[in-house]
Structure formats: structure tokens, C-alpha cells
Amino acid sequence: VKYAFFLAMWVIYYAIARRVLGKTVWASVATLSLLLLYQIGWKIHLGVTHTAMVMFACAATLLVVLYMVERGGSRSVLDYMLLGLAVGSGMMS
């Protein structure tokens, strides 16, 4: 379960970097640079499942908020449901 959250976090951070930076190369470098952080690169393997879920929830919340900002005034109920799921998963962790 922990590594599923970790992989999902990685994919979401890549999508965020792709939206913000615009290029695949820089998005890959930005996503892989997360491994240089001690808490992610080393300490994640020590059995802290709740931390992986929090990182996933933070990434998902940022992605949904970026998507909502890009769409501007044309937000739907689905956007708010996705935001609620992301924030709710963060609170559950």
C-alpha cells in the first residue's frame, strides 16, 4: 500500500511539473530530484505508510487546484468532488 501511494505521488508530481514547466525533460528532472530529499529518498522505506499517504494527498490537492485555476470560471461539481477526495484522503492519513 505504501509503495502504491508513493508511485501515485510520483505520477501526480510529474503531471504537476509538466503543467508548470511545460517540458518533459525538466518535469522528469524535477520529479527525480525528490529522491535527493532525505525524507523521501531514504526514510520512506522505514515503514511510515501515513507519510506516503500525506504526500499523495498533498500532490493530488495541488493538481486539482491547478486544474481548477486553469479552467477559470467553468468549474463543475466533479472538480469540487475531486478536491474533496484529495483533501479527505489527507485528513484520513
Protein Blocks (a to p, Z undefined) as FASTA:
>chain_A
ZZmmmmmmmmmmmmmmmmmnopaklmmmmmmmmmmpmklmmmmmnopaklmmmmmmmmmm
mmmmmmmmmnommccfklmmmmmmmmmmmmmZZ
